[in-house]
């Protein structure tokens, strides 16, 4: 089996656009949660979200830099966010395939939990209000889950494996993990892997609100996402996209690529328990599987980037699973305390964050952790302030609706 390394990173999140902007926010414990300003929330119980800052200022996402006006009209935001993250990663890795062999060996594994939700909602309104003949011919392509994967392969001439995955909150981790397996097995030399989500829309916010899953702390948006804190009242829905270039180790060395970290292990399981509630045993088995795949022991992990969504039951489940497998002094934090929950994009963005922790030898904090749950006693959940530490290996967890679990291990090369 071949070794797989990371040679390019890209990220857009509520913390900002670009690696440096996100890294600075992670180090300083900055929240990206704000009151929703894209639509009227007066009749909603939920009025906050993690919105990508859009505009022309430094750290904002300027769509004009990643897509033409025509593309912006025809493609859903879920694809445009993917364009932004992927462009950063492709520019970072410094390699665009030119020959047929290079194109055939470079693939895409890019997913989304919900796909083109805005396009779907807009299409329904158009048909109902203006009639079927007025719907856009781009309606069907813009709602496909594999819209971003297909467009990215065309954009960069990537003719290797072209796959999209949709596994709720585990989507991004599955995308990176499955891309890792393709390279490991010799089916590709390079993969553009990641995920994107654009769910900050009134129907989506209303729907998750009806599940009683979202925080309603509208008076203090920055303090609404508070994993493991006794005063948490649900997660904060967010949007974003993460992209990573995975590459076979010798291929990367031969072209003199910058190597951020190695993908060391990957674990996947199912709870077979409940469509929205976590089972717990599946998460534990996924972590064990990732360690086995990496040929590592629990003591070899320096930091766990937790799923940590800020929900009453999910947070406790993950705590118990981690405590069963690891020593309680292991550093574990939830970056969702700063970004909110980007749903299908969270796993890929948190994979980027995990690699940044290795590169910069620090542990991002769990902000808003003021009154920890009793089950957290004795654990280092990195409350409120980042910790400087030599980080050689990181475990990143993602557990999704439907009972789907995925874990990745990254390590220094």
C-alpha positions as CSV (number, residue, x, y, z in Angstrom):
1,X,0.0,0.0,0.0
2,X,1.2,3.5,-0.9
3,X,1.7,6.5,1.4
4,X,-0.6,9.5,1.0
5,X,0.3,13.0,1.9
6,X,-1.4,16.5,1.9
7,X,0.1,19.0,-0.6
8,X,-2.5,21.6,-0.8
9,X,-5.1,23.3,1.4
10,X,-8.2,25.5,0.8
11,X,-10.9,26.8,3.1
12,X,-13.9,29.2,3.3
13,X,-15.8,29.3,6.5
14,X,-17.6,31.7,8.8
15,X,-14.1,32.6,10.1
16,X,-13.2,34.0,6.6
17,X,-11.8,33.1,3.2
18,X,-8.3,31.6,3.0
19,X,-6.0,29.6,5.2
20,X,-4.3,32.5,6.9
21,X,-7.6,34.1,7.9
22,X,-8.9,30.8,9.3
23,X,-5.6,30.0,11.1
24,X,-5.5,33.4,12.8
25,X,-9.1,33.0,14.0
26,X,-8.4,29.5,15.3
27,X,-5.3,30.7,17.2
28,X,-7.2,33.6,18.8
29,X,-10.5,31.9,19.6
30,X,-12.6,34.1,17.3
31,X,-16.3,33.2,16.7
32,X,-17.8,33.4,13.2
33,X,-21.4,33.3,14.5
34,X,-23.6,36.3,13.8
35,X,-27.3,37.2,13.4
36,X,-28.7,36.1,10.0
37,X,-28.8,39.1,7.6
38,X,-29.7,37.3,4.4
39,X,-33.5,37.0,5.0
40,X,-36.1,38.0,7.5
41,X,-36.0,35.9,10.6
42,X,-38.8,37.6,12.5
43,X,-41.1,34.6,12.3
44,X,-38.3,32.0,13.1
45,X,-37.2,30.8,16.5
46,X,-33.6,30.6,15.2
47,X,-32.1,33.9,14.2
48,X,-28.3,33.1,14.1
49,X,-25.9,31.2,11.8
50,X,-22.4,31.0,10.7
51,X,-22.3,32.9,7.4
52,X,-19.3,33.2,5.2
53,X,-18.3,36.9,5.1
54,X,-18.8,38.0,1.5
55,X,-17.4,41.2,0.0
56,X,-14.2,42.8,-1.2
57,X,-12.4,43.2,2.1
58,X,-9.4,41.2,3.2
59,X,-10.6,37.8,4.4
60,X,-14.0,38.1,2.6
61,X,-15.1,35.7,-0.1
62,X,-15.3,37.6,-3.3
63,X,-17.1,35.4,-5.7
64,X,-15.9,37.5,-8.7
65,X,-12.4,36.0,-8.1
66,X,-13.6,32.4,-8.4
67,X,-16.5,32.5,-10.9
68,X,-17.7,34.6,-13.8
69,X,-21.0,36.5,-13.6
70,X,-22.5,33.8,-15.8
71,X,-21.3,31.0,-13.6
72,X,-22.7,32.8,-10.5
73,X,-26.1,32.9,-12.2
74,X,-26.1,29.3,-13.3
75,X,-24.5,27.5,-10.3
76,X,-25.7,27.1,-6.8
77,X,-23.7,28.6,-3.9
78,X,-22.7,25.1,-2.9
79,X,-20.6,24.9,-6.1
80,X,-19.3,28.5,-5.9
81,X,-18.0,27.8,-2.3
82,X,-16.4,24.7,-3.6
83,X,-14.7,26.7,-6.4
84,X,-13.3,29.0,-3.8
85,X,-11.8,26.4,-1.6
86,X,-10.6,24.2,-4.5
87,X,-8.9,27.2,-6.2
88,X,-6.9,27.8,-3.0
89,X,-5.9,24.2,-2.7
90,X,-4.9,23.8,-6.4
91,X,-2.9,27.1,-6.3
92,X,-1.3,25.9,-3.1
93,X,-0.2,22.5,-4.4
94,X,1.3,24.2,-7.5
95,X,0.4,21.4,-10.0
96,X,-2.0,21.5,-12.9
97,X,-2.0,18.3,-15.0
98,X,-0.9,18.8,-18.6
99,X,-0.3,15.4,-20.2
100,X,-3.0,12.7,-20.6
101,X,-1.3,10.5,-18.1
102,X,-1.2,13.3,-15.5
103,X,-4.9,14.1,-16.1
104,X,-5.9,10.4,-15.9
105,X,-4.1,10.0,-12.5
106,X,-5.7,13.1,-10.9
107,X,-9.2,12.7,-9.7
108,X,-11.9,14.5,-7.6
109,X,-13.8,13.3,-4.5
110,X,-16.0,16.2,-3.5
111,X,-19.3,16.0,-1.6
112,X,-22.2,17.9,0.0
113,X,-24.7,16.9,2.6
114,X,-27.6,18.8,1.1
115,X,-26.5,19.9,-2.4
116,X,-28.0,22.8,-4.2
117,X,-30.8,23.7,-1.7
118,X,-31.2,27.3,-2.8
119,X,-31.5,26.3,-6.5
120,X,-34.1,23.7,-5.5
121,X,-36.2,26.1,-3.5
122,X,-35.9,28.8,-6.2
123,X,-37.0,26.3,-8.8
124,X,-40.1,25.3,-6.9
125,X,-41.1,29.0,-6.5
126,X,-40.6,29.6,-10.2
127,X,-42.8,26.7,-11.2
128,X,-45.6,27.6,-8.8
129,X,-45.6,31.3,-9.5
130,X,-44.5,31.6,-13.2
131,X,-45.1,28.2,-14.7
132,X,-43.0,25.2,-15.8
133,X,-41.8,26.9,-18.9
134,X,-39.9,29.6,-16.9
135,X,-37.7,27.2,-15.0
136,X,-34.0,27.4,-15.8
137,X,-32.4,24.7,-18.0
138,X,-29.6,24.8,-15.3
139,X,-32.1,23.8,-12.6
140,X,-31.3,20.0,-12.7
141,X,-27.5,20.4,-12.8
142,X,-27.5,23.0,-10.0
143,X,-29.3,20.7,-7.5
144,X,-27.2,17.6,-8.1
145,X,-25.0,16.5,-5.2
146,X,-22.2,15.9,-7.7
147,X,-22.4,19.3,-9.2
148,X,-19.2,20.6,-7.6
149,X,-17.3,17.3,-8.3
150,X,-18.2,17.4,-11.9
151,X,-17.5,21.1,-12.4
152,X,-14.2,20.9,-10.6
153,X,-13.0,18.0,-12.8
154,X,-13.9,20.0,-15.9
155,X,-12.3,23.2,-14.6
156,X,-9.0,21.6,-13.9
157,X,-9.0,18.8,-16.5
158,X,-9.0,16.1,-13.9
159,X,-9.9,12.8,-15.6
160,X,-9.2,10.4,-12.8
161,X,-11.9,9.0,-10.4
162,X,-14.8,11.5,-10.2
163,X,-17.0,10.8,-7.2
164,X,-19.4,12.7,-4.9
165,X,-20.4,11.6,-1.5
166,X,-23.4,12.7,0.7
167,X,-23.4,11.3,4.2
168,X,-24.8,14.2,6.2
169,X,-22.3,15.6,8.7
170,X,-19.7,13.0,7.9
171,X,-19.6,13.9,4.2
172,X,-16.3,15.8,4.2
173,X,-14.4,13.2,6.3
174,X,-15.7,10.4,4.0
175,X,-14.6,12.4,0.9
176,X,-11.0,12.8,2.2
177,X,-10.9,9.2,3.6
178,X,-12.2,7.6,0.4
179,X,-9.8,9.7,-1.7
180,X,-7.0,8.5,0.5
181,X,-8.0,4.9,-0.1
182,X,-8.0,5.4,-3.9
183,X,-4.4,6.7,-3.9
184,X,-3.3,4.1,-1.4
185,X,-4.7,1.3,-3.6
186,X,-3.0,2.8,-6.8
187,X,-6.2,4.0,-8.5
188,X,-4.9,7.6,-8.6
189,X,-1.8,9.6,-7.9
190,X,-3.5,12.8,-6.8
191,X,-7.0,13.7,-5.6
192,X,-8.8,17.0,-5.0
193,X,-10.9,16.0,-2.0
194,X,-13.4,18.0,0.1
195,X,-16.9,19.1,0.6
196,X,-19.2,22.2,0.5
197,X,-22.4,23.3,2.1
198,X,-24.7,26.3,1.5
199,X,-27.7,25.8,3.8
200,X,-28.3,29.2,5.3
201,X,-31.8,29.5,3.8
202,X,-35.1,30.1,5.5
203,X,-36.5,26.6,4.8
204,X,-33.4,24.9,6.1
205,X,-33.2,27.0,9.2
206,X,-36.9,26.4,9.8
207,X,-36.5,22.7,9.3
208,X,-33.6,22.2,11.7
209,X,-35.4,24.5,14.1
210,X,-38.4,22.1,14.1
211,X,-36.1,19.3,15.0
212,X,-35.2,21.3,18.1
213,X,-31.6,20.9,17.1
214,X,-30.5,24.5,16.8
215,X,-29.5,27.1,19.4
216,X,-31.9,30.0,19.9
217,X,-29.4,32.2,21.8
218,X,-30.0,35.2,19.5
219,X,-28.9,37.8,22.1
220,X,-25.4,36.5,22.2
221,X,-24.6,34.9,18.8
222,X,-20.9,34.5,19.5
223,X,-21.6,32.5,22.6
224,X,-24.3,30.3,21.1
225,X,-22.0,27.4,20.0
226,X,-20.7,25.9,23.3
227,X,-19.8,22.2,23.1
228,X,-19.7,20.4,26.4
229,X,-21.0,23.4,28.3
230,X,-24.0,22.7,30.6
231,X,-25.7,25.8,29.2
232,X,-25.7,24.7,25.6
233,X,-29.0,24.6,23.8
234,X,-28.2,23.1,20.4
235,X,-25.8,23.6,17.4
236,X,-25.5,26.6,15.2
237,X,-25.9,25.9,11.5
238,X,-23.2,27.3,9.2
239,X,-21.9,27.2,5.7
240,X,-18.5,26.6,4.2
241,X,-16.2,24.5,2.1
242,X,-12.9,22.7,2.6
243,X,-10.5,21.3,0.0
244,X,-7.3,19.3,0.3
245,X,-4.9,17.9,-2.3
246,X,-4.0,14.3,-1.5
247,X,-1.0,12.9,-3.3
248,X,1.0,9.7,-3.4
249,X,4.2,10.4,-1.3
250,X,6.8,9.5,-3.9
251,X,4.9,11.5,-6.6
252,X,5.0,14.5,-4.3
253,X,8.7,14.1,-3.5
254,X,9.6,13.7,-7.1
255,X,8.1,17.1,-8.1
256,X,9.4,18.9,-5.0
257,X,6.0,19.5,-3.5
258,X,5.4,21.1,-0.2
259,X,4.1,18.4,2.2
260,X,1.8,19.5,5.1
261,X,1.1,16.1,6.7
262,X,0.4,12.5,6.0
263,X,-3.0,10.8,6.0
264,X,-2.2,7.9,8.3
265,X,-5.6,6.2,9.1
266,X,-9.3,6.1,8.3
267,X,-12.2,4.5,10.1
268,X,-15.8,4.2,9.0
269,X,-18.8,2.6,10.7
270,X,-22.6,2.7,11.1
271,X,-24.6,3.0,14.3
272,X,-27.7,1.1,13.1
273,X,-29.4,2.9,15.9
274,X,-31.5,6.0,15.0
275,X,-31.8,8.4,12.1
276,X,-30.8,11.5,14.1
277,X,-29.6,10.4,17.6
278,X,-26.1,9.0,18.0
279,X,-25.6,5.5,19.1
280,X,-22.1,5.8,20.6
281,X,-20.6,2.4,19.9
282,X,-20.2,3.2,16.2
283,X,-18.1,6.3,17.0
284,X,-15.9,4.2,19.3
285,X,-15.4,1.5,16.6
286,X,-14.6,4.1,14.0
287,X,-11.8,5.6,16.1
288,X,-10.4,2.1,16.8
289,X,-10.5,1.3,13.1
290,X,-8.7,4.5,12.2
291,X,-6.0,3.7,14.8
292,X,-5.6,0.2,13.4
293,X,-5.4,1.5,9.8
294,X,-2.6,3.9,10.9
295,X,-0.9,1.2,12.9
296,X,-1.0,3.5,15.9
297,X,-2.0,3.3,19.6
298,X,-4.2,5.8,21.4
299,X,-1.1,7.2,23.2
300,X,0.3,8.2,19.8
301,X,-2.5,10.8,19.2
302,X,-1.7,14.3,20.5
303,X,-5.0,16.0,19.7
304,X,-8.6,15.1,18.8
305,X,-10.6,17.5,16.7
306,X,-13.9,16.4,18.0
307,X,-17.2,16.3,16.2
308,X,-18.5,18.4,19.2
309,X,-21.6,20.0,17.8
310,X,-23.0,21.6,21.0
311,X,-26.0,19.3,21.2
312,X,-27.0,17.8,24.6
313,X,-26.8,14.1,23.7
314,X,-24.2,14.1,20.9
315,X,-21.5,15.9,23.1
316,X,-21.9,13.4,25.9
317,X,-21.8,10.4,23.5
318,X,-18.5,11.5,22.1
319,X,-17.0,12.2,25.5
320,X,-17.9,8.7,26.7
321,X,-16.4,7.1,23.6
322,X,-13.2,9.1,23.8
323,X,-12.8,8.4,27.5
324,X,-13.2,4.7,26.9
325,X,-10.3,4.7,24.4
326,X,-7.9,7.5,25.4
327,X,-6.3,8.8,28.6
328,X,-8.4,11.6,30.0
329,X,-5.5,14.1,29.7
330,X,-5.5,14.0,25.9
331,X,-6.2,17.4,24.3
332,X,-9.6,17.4,22.6
333,X,-11.4,20.5,21.3
334,X,-14.3,21.4,19.1
335,X,-13.6,24.0,16.5
336,X,-17.4,24.1,15.9
337,X,-17.4,26.4,18.9
338,X,-16.0,29.0,16.6
339,X,-17.4,28.0,13.1
340,X,-20.7,26.5,14.1
341,X,-21.7,23.3,12.3
342,X,-21.1,23.4,8.5
343,X,-23.0,20.1,8.1
344,X,-21.5,18.3,5.1
345,X,-18.6,20.8,4.8
346,X,-17.5,20.4,8.5
347,X,-15.4,17.2,8.0
348,X,-13.3,18.7,5.2
349,X,-12.8,22.0,6.9
350,X,-11.9,20.3,10.1
351,X,-9.4,18.1,8.2
352,X,-7.8,21.4,7.1
353,X,-7.8,22.6,10.7
354,X,-6.2,19.3,11.9
355,X,-3.4,19.7,9.4
356,X,-2.9,23.3,10.5
357,X,-2.6,22.2,14.1
358,X,0.2,19.8,13.0
359,X,1.9,22.4,10.9
360,X,1.8,25.1,13.6
361,X,2.1,23.0,16.7
362,X,-1.0,24.3,18.5
363,X,-4.4,23.1,19.8
364,X,-7.4,25.2,18.8
365,X,-9.6,26.1,21.7
366,X,-13.2,25.2,22.6
367,X,-14.5,28.7,23.1
368,X,-17.6,29.4,25.4
369,X,-16.7,26.4,27.6
370,X,-17.5,28.0,31.0
371,X,-19.4,25.3,32.9
372,X,-18.3,21.9,31.6
373,X,-20.5,18.8,31.8
374,X,-19.8,16.5,34.7
375,X,-18.7,13.8,32.3
376,X,-15.8,16.1,31.2
377,X,-14.2,16.1,34.6
378,X,-10.4,15.6,34.3
379,X,-10.4,16.1,30.5
380,X,-8.4,18.7,28.6
381,X,-11.1,20.2,26.4
382,X,-8.9,23.2,25.7
383,X,-11.3,25.8,27.2
384,X,-11.4,29.2,25.6
385,X,-7.7,29.7,24.9
386,X,-5.5,27.9,22.3
387,X,-2.6,25.7,23.7
388,X,0.9,25.6,22.3
389,X,2.0,22.0,22.0
390,X,4.1,19.7,19.8
391,X,1.5,18.1,17.6
392,X,2.6,15.0,15.7
393,X,-0.7,13.2,15.1
394,X,-4.4,14.3,15.1
395,X,-7.6,12.4,15.1
396,X,-10.5,14.1,13.4
397,X,-14.1,12.9,14.1
398,X,-17.3,13.3,12.1
399,X,-20.6,11.6,13.1
400,X,-23.6,12.2,10.9
401,X,-27.4,11.8,10.7
402,X,-28.3,8.4,9.6
403,X,-25.8,6.9,12.1
404,X,-22.8,7.3,9.8
405,X,-19.4,7.7,11.4
406,X,-16.0,8.6,9.9
407,X,-12.6,9.3,11.5
408,X,-9.3,10.4,10.0
409,X,-5.8,10.4,11.4
410,X,-3.2,12.9,10.1
411,X,0.5,12.8,11.2
412,X,3.7,14.7,10.6
413,X,5.9,13.4,7.8
